[in-house]
């Protein structure tokens, strides 16, 4: 596991560095100078750079995925078994999200695939707010991607992988592996994160709306 500490946390760093399966990087001035010259302002850019940096160091694993601190992989069998079933010519595999409903963290709502029926299904399942948030999710509907290691010219972004300027296509859906997203563990937790998400995160105005704006006629 590659862990990048965006801010100093000596206590966490000490514990993690003592774990034989963790490789910890403190994202200090020296780290950013080595990667790009200076620390990027947007945390999304920092995540992309760190994920790509980890890919270049991942010679002892077969797959690598970028997972946020509030995301967890859920499966009835080991993750390695799902990845072992991916055909050798396929370079990426995807785990679709499910979103925590709050409470004790044991209930999640599942992803509804895109298609001509999704809007009707979402509005039926979530009649009070389905019209306003995409797919009925407060958080992202996009999967997280596992990428085969050992390839050249790879850039890892938050939800996709690129070879040069081209996104890697032909991904494998990991239908029995879920990405459990603890985006809003409680009303208070969501409120605490709301302002940051509105200004810098997943609720930014420059992201696509739940529904395309109607053209003026």
Secondary structure, DSSP 8 states (H G I E B T S, - for coil): -EEEESS--HHHHHHHHTSTT-EEEE--HHHHHHHTSS--SSHHHHHHHHHHHHHHH-TT-SEEE---TTEEEE-SS-HHHHHHTS-TT--EEEEEEEEE-STTS--EEE----STTHHHHHHHHSTTTTTTSGGG-SS----EEEEESS-SSEEE-SS-EEETTEE----EEEEEEEEEE-S-SSHHHHHHHHHHHHHTSTT-TTS--SS------
